[in-house]
Amino acid sequence: MATLLLLTNDTSASAEILPALELLPHQVKIAPAEATALLDAPAADVILLDARRDLVGARSLCRLIGTTGKDGPLLVIASEGGLTALSADWGFDDLLLTTAGPAEVDVRLRLALAPTAAAATEPLIDTGHIVIDEAAYSAKLDGEQLDLTYTEFELLKYLAQHPGRVFSRQQLLSDVWGYDYYGGTRTVDVHVRRLRAKLGPEYESVIGTVRNVGYRFVAQPDRRAQADEPEAPAHTNPPDRSESRADG
């Protein structure tokens, strides 16, 4: 039996939010879906976040939980109509539809709690010169910490996760800024320019521009690794014995 922490602003019983919970043996604790409530929230094996009505608030809370750290996996409870608003940048581990039956809810909870090799290691993106630590929300360039804003970090991480792939400005707005951002595509250009400035003249080219299309991450060879490689021995041609004999 697992202890579940349900974050919701709905005064209904948990069985009304996700009816399948009523038929499972797990213990359910309820806390408000608010940032301030996280400090006093009881410990739990799994966090369930009610995103049925307030999608914008749920997305912000998901990100906050991810940045402040969480002891267990985070699952989002959503209605079928809200699925189009969900994206990877929310930072949840899995989702549950309100219509999911007991068997599906149970197996998703078991899989979320199952230890995996991937969960045991820190999620690092290593491009040779740039190392991005998703868990710590930090990025280092040749071992030096980059002073990035949240959006700059998310933009760099997203591009580095898909090296060589070209993204339009609209795609980046949707995947990095999120569906609820109403600014124009010009903001992408501004953030790319700032990000390049922080990477410096030697590495600014890792954020490549594809004219009339968008941007892509261009991985650069690690010159330090190349410098450590032993040089191949020079091949010398043996003396031409026939010429020696002719000269003699």
Secondary structure, DSSP 8 states (H G I E B T S, - for coil): --EEEEE-S--S-HHHHSGGGGGS--EEEEE-SSTGGGGG----SEEEEE-SS-HHHHHHHHHHHHHH--SS-EEEEE-GGGGGG--GGG--SEEEETT--HHHHHHHHHHHHS--HHHHS--EEE-SSEEEETTTTEEEETTEE----HHHHHHHHHHHHSTT--EEHHHHIIIII-TT----THHHHHHHHHHHHHH-TTTGGGEEEETTTEEEE-----HHHHHHS-----------HHHHHHH-
